[in-house]
Every structure is written in C-alpha cells, then in structure tokens.
Amino acid sequence: MPTADETYRQWLELRLGQSFIDDLMSPDQAVVWHELCRALRVGPEPAGDDDDEEALATCGESLETCLIGHVEKAMSPLWAVGSTRAGGCTLVQDLLLGLCGPAGAGVRGRLGDVLPVPLVMCGRTVRGPLGMLGMDVRWDSCETVAEALTRWWALVEHDVRRAFAPGFAAADLQAGRARPLLLIAGLDELPEATRAAVGRWAAELCAAGAPVLLTTRSAEVPELEQLRAEGSLRRVHLQPLARPAIDRFVDRWVRLPGAFEPAAAARCGRRSTARRRGGPWRVDR
C-alpha cells in the first residue's frame, strides 16, 4: 500500500507529464529536449553573447546546487531568471520530476527528502489553465501564503481522491514533515491582481527564509528586486549552452518520429545556429 508521500509524488509526476508535453513534441522528442535542458546551468550574472565555447561549457553550476547554497541540504530563497526559449520551464520541470523520484535517488539524493509544492505554475509551455497545474481558481483571493498552501492541499486531496487514490488524505502527508520546497514560476507573467498576491507571498516566504524557488523570464521584477536588495533573496541567471550540447540535440531531434521527422539532419544542422537573441540561447527551426 503506497504511503501518502508516495501517492502525492506519483500524482504530481503524472500531472507534470500531462501539463508540459508540447503539442509539437512526440514523447521521444520530449525526452531529448529534457536531456538538453538538464545540461543548463545557472550563475550569478548572465553570460555574455560573445563568450567563447570553453567558457560557456564550464560557467555556472546546477540549479540544485544553487538551491542548497553553501550549507548542505539547507535550502534558502532563490530567484532564477531565464528569458523566453531559454529552457527555464523544462529545467524547473526536471527539478520537480527529480523530487518525485524514489528516496535517495537523483535530485532527492542531492537535496534531501524534500516535498515539492508547485504553488503557482505558468508559462507558454503549459497548456490549459496555467494556475496550479490546471487546477484553476482565483489565487489572488489568498492574502497569505498559508491560505494559498491550504488551498493547494485541499485541491490536491480532491484531485487525488477523484481519479488516483480514493483514500488519500493530505493531512497524513503534511504531519511531521519539514517545510516543503515551494515553486512559484512566472511571477512576471501573471495578471495584475494575482501578481500582487503572489508578490506578497514571496515577501512572506523570503522573510521567513523558507525554501522557495521563484522563476521569471525578466530580471526587471520590482517585487523580487526589492527582496534581493534587502538580502533575503538570491538571484541567478540561466547560462547559455555550449555549441556541442545543442548540436547533439539537433542531431537526435530530427531523427526521432514526430512533427519534424521529414526534416533533413544536415539542413537543420546548418540552419540551427543557436543564435543568442535577447536570451541565453535559441534554436531556429
């Protein structure tokens, strides 16, 4: 009989899989895309467009390493910036999927036995209602982060019981656990009222030093910049990928079944210059 922890992680993994597969990708292509984004690294400053390949290959560190900071398995508030087509959504999804895996393996082995809570999920790669993995509600009505978390667990319990495990109880999962890792993705993309509410949650979480990962496409986010200036939030930037990783991706992508199967590998290789235009990298299709 699965524990409440195992049931929640299995449910979240299923939800993530349903939400993030792009219409243009076959399942095999999605695997290759995730492999590429897993190679992304983050650093305190954005790498320059004219940095050489050797510098790009060694710059920055993994997202999980940044979350831990300098104290083993003691996470602190982190703000990750990755512009459109930088791979940030997929990188965060990989982090969450890793935290859904078996105890002691992958990301869970590096971060500890952390419970992931994607409090707000949004972005162009997510289809359907963008809030809370498709569980669409008025999140701007939650004044405090405690209210938002109560709403989250109520929705999770209803959704899990309805279609996954009828006997699931969120209270069993929360009892006696350390604070979860909260993800708030895409603050700068939210409608004004929701953005204001989520900005208050971010301030509350950072003041408490809670484990929270905030992601935005822009580095110009006044709500988070103020927290960073106060010293309660660290900011990192997604770094560009070196050319060899992009070449391997293009070479495998066009040979997989899916929407781009008719493309010729040689032609895609010539056209996919991975020019960095206003973001870490992009591949022209």
BAVEX-308444 format. One line per 3 residues: number of its first residue (from 1); their letters; for each residue z, y, x of C-alpha. Coordinates in steps of 0.1 Angstrom, whole numbers, plus 2048, in hexadecimal, padded with zeros to 3 digits. Each point is the difference from the previous one (the first is absolute). Layout:
! BAVEX-308444
NUM = a = Z:Y:X  ... .
END
This chain:
! BAVEX-308444
1 = mpt = 800:800:800  7F6:821:811  81A:81A:805 .
4 = ade = 7FE:822:7F1  7F6:80E:822  7E4:7E6:804 .
7 = tyr = 7F3:806:7DC  7FF:826:805  7ED:7FD:821 .
10 = qwl = 7E7:7E8:7F0  7FB:817:7E3  7FB:81F:816 .
13 = elr = 7E8:7ED:816  7EC:7F6:7E1  800:824:7F3 .
16 = lgq = 7F5:80E:822  7E4:7E8:802  7F3:809:7DD .
19 = sfi = 803:826:806  7F1:804:822  7E0:7EB:802 .
22 = ddl = 7E3:818:7FF  7E3:7FB:7E8  7E9:800:81E .
25 = msp = 812:7E4:812  7FF:7DB:7FD  821:7EF:808 .
28 = dqa = 7F3:7F6:822  7F5:824:807  822:80C:7F5 .
31 = vvw = 811:7E9:81A  7EA:80F:81C  808:823:7F4 .
34 = hel = 825:7F9:801  7FC:7F2:823  7F0:820:80C .
37 = cra = 81B:816:7F0  81B:7EB:80F  7F4:80C:822 .
40 = lrv = 807:824:7F6  81D:811:813  814:820:7FA .
43 = gpe = 80B:81B:817  813:821:7FF  7E0:814:803 .
46 = pag = 7DC:7F9:7F4  7E9:7F4:81C  7E3:817:808 .
49 = ddd = 7DD:7F9:7F5  7F4:801:824  81A:7E8:80E .
52 = dee = 7F1:7E4:814  800:7DB:7F5  81A:7F5:819 .
55 = ala = 818:81B:7F4  7FA:7F6:7DC  806:7DB:807 .
58 = tcg = 823:807:80D  80C:81E:7EC  81C:7FE:7E7 .
61 = esl = 815:7E3:7F3  802:7EA:7E1  80C:80E:7DF .
64 = etc = 81D:7E7:7FF  80B:80B:823  801:825:7F4 .
67 = lig = 813:7F6:7E1  81B:7EF:815  802:81E:819 .
70 = hve = 816:7FB:81E  81B:7EB:7EF  7F7:7DC:7F9 .
73 = kam = 7FA:7FA:7DB  810:821:7F6  7E5:812:7ED .
76 = spl = 7FF:825:7FB  7EA:817:7EA  7DC:801:80C .
79 = wav = 7E2:815:7F5  7DE:7F0:809  7E0:816:7FE .
82 = gst = 7DE:7F0:7FD  7E2:812:7F2  7E6:7F3:7E8 .
85 = rag = 7EF:7E0:80D  81A:7FD:81C  80C:7DE:7F4 .
88 = gct = 823:80C:7F7  801:7F0:7DE  7F6:7DE:80E .
91 = lvq = 819:804:81D  81C:806:7E7  7F5:7E3:7EB .
94 = dll = 801:7E9:81E  824:80C:807  80A:7F8:7DC .
97 = lgl = 7EF:7DE:801  811:7F8:820  822:808:7F0 .
100 = cgp = 7F6:7E9:7E4  7FC:7E3:818  819:7E5:809 .
103 = aga = 821:80B:810  7FE:803:826  7DA:801:801 .
106 = gvr = 7E8:81D:808  80C:822:7F5  820:7F3:7F1 .
109 = grl = 809:7F1:822  7FB:822:811  811:816:7E6 .
112 = gdv = 81A:7E7:7F4  805:7F3:7DD  7F4:820:7EF .
115 = lpv = 7F8:802:7DB  7E1:815:7FA  7FF:818:7E2 .
118 = plv = 7DF:812:7FC  80F:81C:7EA  7E0:813:7FC .
121 = mcg = 7DE:7F3:809  7E1:815:7FD  7DF:805:812 .
124 = rtv = 7DB:7FB:7FB  801:7DC:80A  816:7F7:7E3 .
127 = rgp = 7EF:7F9:7DF  80E:806:7DD  820:814:7FB .
130 = lgm = 80A:80C:822  826:802:7FB  816:7E2:808 .
133 = lgm = 7E6:7E6:806  7F1:805:7DD  821:803:7ED .
136 = dvr = 7F7:822:7F2  81D:816:7F5  80B:825:802 .
139 = wds = 810:800:822  806:826:7FF  81B:7F9:7E6 .
142 = cet = 816:7F0:81B  815:81D:80E  810:7EB:81C .
145 = vae = 7F5:7E3:816  81C:7EB:7F0  7EF:805:7DE .
148 = alt = 7DE:7F7:80F  80E:7E0:80F  811:7F6:7DF .
151 = rww = 7DE:805:7EF  7EF:7EC:81B  817:7E2:7FD .
154 = alv = 7FE:801:7DA  7DA:7FF:801  800:7E4:81B .
157 = ehd = 818:7EB:7EB  7EA:804:7E1  7E0:7F9:812 .
160 = vrr = 80D:7E1:813  810:7F1:7E1  7E0:806:7EB .
163 = afa = 7E8:7EF:817  811:7F0:81E  824:7F4:7FD .
166 = pgf = 811:802:7DD  823:7FD:80E  7FC:81C:81B .
169 = aaa = 81D:819:802  7FD:81F:816  825:803:802 .
172 = dlq = 802:7DE:812  7E8:80E:81A  812:821:806 .
175 = agr = 823:7F2:802  80F:801:823  7E0:80B:811 .
178 = arp = 7FC:81B:81A  7EA:81E:7F7  7DC:7F7:7FB .
181 = lll = 7E2:810:811  7F2:819:7E7  7DB:809:802 .
184 = iag = 7F3:821:7F1  7DB:801:806  7E9:81D:7FA .
187 = lde = 818:81D:7F8  7E4:819:806  7E9:7EF:7E6 .
190 = lpe = 819:800:7E3  7FD:817:7E1  816:820:803 .
193 = atr = 81D:7F4:7EB  802:7DE:810  7FC:80F:822 .
196 = aav = 81E:817:7FA  815:7E3:7F4  7F6:7EA:81E .
199 = grw = 807:81D:818  824:801:7F3  803:7DA:805 .
202 = aae = 7F3:804:824  81A:81B:807  81C:7EB:7F1 .
205 = lca = 7F6:7E1:814  7FC:813:821  821:811:7FB .
208 = aga = 810:7DD:7FD  7ED:7F3:81E  7F2:7E4:7E9 .
211 = pvl = 7E4:7E9:80C  7E2:811:7F1  7DB:801:809 .
214 = ltt = 7ED:81E:7F3  7DA:801:804  7E7:81C:7FB .
217 = rsa = 7DC:807:807  808:823:80C  818:80D:81A .
220 = evp = 803:820:7EB  81B:7F5:7E7  81B:81B:7FC .
223 = ele = 81A:7E9:7F0  7FF:7E9:81E  7FA:81A:81A .
226 = qlr = 821:810:7F6  813:7DF:804  7F0:7FB:822 .
229 = aeg = 80A:823:80B  824:7F8:7F6  7FF:7E1:816 .
232 = slr = 805:7E7:7E4  7DC:7F2:800  7E9:7F4:81D .
235 = rvh = 7DB:805:7FD  7E6:7E9:810  7DA:800:7FE .
238 = lqp = 7E7:7E3:7FD  7ED:7FD:821  7DB:7FA:803 .
241 = lar = 7F3:7DD:806  7EF:7F8:821  7DB:7F7:7FD .
244 = pai = 804:7DA:808  816:7FA:7E1  7E7:812:7EA .
247 = drf = 7E3:7ED:80F  811:7DE:7F9  807:80B:7DC .
250 = vdr = 7DC:80A:7FA  7F2:7E0:810  816:7EA:7E9 .
253 = wvr = 7FD:815:7E1  7DA:7FF:7FC  800:7DA:805 .
256 = lpg = 818:7F9:7E4  7F6:7F9:7DC  803:81F:7E9 .
259 = afe = 7F1:821:7F7  7F3:806:824  7F2:7DD:807 .
262 = paa = 7DC:80B:801  807:81A:81C  7F3:7F8:822 .
265 = aar = 81C:7FF:81B  7EB:811:81A  7F6:81D:7E8 .
268 = cgr = 825:804:7F5  80B:800:824  7E8:81C:809 .
271 = rst = 809:815:7E2  826:7FA:800  808:81A:81A .
274 = arr = 824:803:7F4  7FF:826:803  821:811:7FD .
277 = rgg = 7FB:81B:7E6  81F:810:7F4  814:7E0:804 .
280 = pwr = 808:7E5:819  7E0:7EC:7FA  7E7:7F6:7E7 .
283 = vdr = 7E4:7E7:7FF  7E0:80B:7F0  7F1:7E5:7EA .
END
